[in-house]
Amino acid sequence: MNKKETAEIKKNFSDKSGFFIMEKVLTAFVDNEKNLRYSNTKSCITMESDELELYQNILKKVLNTNVGKNFTEYEFPNEAYEEEKSQDILYKLLKSELKDEESADNFLNNIINNISYTGAFSVITAYCTYTIRRKNKLDEFSEDDADELYRYIITAICPVEVSDTGFVFDNFNNEIVHRTETELFISKAPSDGFLYPVFSNRSSDVNHIMYYCKKAGSPNISIIENVLGCNFVMSADNEKANFQNILKTVAGDELDYTLINTVNEKIKETVEQNKDDTDTCTIDSNKIHDILEESGVSHERLQALDKVYESSCGNAPLTASNLVESKTVLKTAGITVNISPSASDKIRTSVVDGRKCLLIDIDDPNIEINGLPVNLR
């Protein structure tokens, strides 16, 4: 799924859409020793509106349009569709529309037995349908082609937080009292989740799944590999770290302030040029070669690029937006300088009287240090 497809499902994840129905919700509570303490399936038709809205708000957070970072597509390996394997379990749950108790139990047990999770958590899974209106070549809704029904399950895994013992205000007696009981609150912000099947080319694709993580740099690999049975791909932070290693290894002693900023600007230009594309903009070894060559890296240094890239990333391309730095941070012992993109051309490095120096061109005479105006003499 790309950003546009994710946005379409998210936009229509509401009763107000007219094309969306959330039919059933499966909920479960798992304690910190991984015991299934509770599970239940409810019909959304008979559910109170405020309860239904709360479920929808939690599940909607899984549909994160930051595709490639917080919301990542994975392909099931062939063996995942074998009996009682991950894809088979998900497919049977989907086909049952959450009406079959055995399918629901297998689904929950697959999570409980394979997840690595700190503390208690809750599983919230909904069976939903979305009516896909067909479009013609002009990207307009067609009255001639029949609509298709996209059936999917969406799951949110939410941490359970224990309230602290302390003082509370008792509304009934109008007094402050000491509360000694503790209560378990299910977070409204899921830490992880997934959508199955994916919505691709405005149709269902049962061979792929979308995984959500709240923190893009800290995906729960046990969910991806053990629960979903997919092969983990690099996180946004890992992609950036690998790219920095490639740049450092290839450029070597040619790596300086100007080169780093030039490379960053060229990657930003690539992202901007492809911002309207439906597919995620990626950069492979050939594209990095062109960027480094245009940035002034010598031919001798570039000869090592393919080998270094393969060692760091294999054959996988890198997501271009994950590599862009929003600001330049210069650090040395006891000094940190944050440089905004608009001021990157005002910084120079040089050797003055035999000493390595950072030079800052100051066009604006108004300078403040610790909030106080100063004069340059």
C-alpha positions, 0 to 999 in steps of 0.5 A: 500500500502506498500513501494514497491507498492508505489515506483512502482507507483511513478517510473512509474508516468512519460510519459517516463515510457511507461506504464503510461498515465495522461489523464485529470487534474481537477484544482480548486481555493478556496479562504480563505473564502472557495468560489470556485472561479475557476474550470476547466478540461483539457485534457493532450493530448493537453497540453503544455509539460512544463505545463504537466510536472509541474502538474506531478511534483506536483502530484508526491510529493503525492506518498511519499514512507515514508509509515506509516508516510507521506503516510498512508493507510485508510480503508473506513467504510461501510457507506462511500459507501452510496449515496453521501458519500465520497467513493461513490463520489470518485468512481463516479469521478474515473468511469467518468474519469473526464469527468462528470461535476456533479461528478467533482462538487460533488467532489470539494464541498465535499472538500470545505464543509468539509475541515478545512484549513487556507488560500486559496488553490488549488485542483489539481486532475488527472485521470491516468492509469498504465498498470500492467505487470504480473509476474510469480513465479520467479518475472519475467514479464510473457508473458502468463498472460494478463496485467491489467489496474490500473485506479486511481485518484490522488489529491494534495491540495496546499496552495496559497501564496500571494507575498509581496509588495516590490522592483523588477527589471524591465528587460524591463526598466532596473531599480528597481521599487516598486511593489504594486500589489500582486499576488497569487502563487500556491505552488508546494509543496502540504500540503495534498493529496490522491490516490484512489483506492490503488495499493495493491498486484499489483491490485486495491482496491477501499475500501482503500485510501492513504492519504498524508501529508507534515508534518508527525506529523501534518496531517489534520484530517479534510481531513481524517475524514470529506472529506475522511470519514475514521477513523483517526489513530495515527500520527508518533509523536503520536505513539512515544508519546504513546510508551514513556508513556507506557515505563515510566508508566510500567518501573517506577523507573527502567527507567534509561539511560541503559534501555532506550538505550537498548530498543531503540537498540532492536527496531532498530534491529527489524526494520533492521530484517524486512527491506526487508518485503513488509508490514510495521514492527509493534510492539504490546503489546506482542512484547513490553513485550519481548523487555522490558523483555530482557532489564531487566524490572522486572516481577512485572512491566511487569504485568501492560503492557497489561492494560497500552498498551490498555489504550494508543493504544487500539488494534492498533499496533505501527509502529516500525520505528516511535519509533526509536530515531536517537540519545540520548538527555539528558537534565537537568536544563541548560544543554543539551547533544546530544549523537550519537548512536555510542557513547551511550556506553560511557555514564554512570550515577552514584552517586559520593560523594552523588551527581548524576553525568553523566560520559562520557568515553573519549577515544580520547584525542583530545577535543574541547570546543567552537572550541578550543582545551583543555587539561584535567588535 
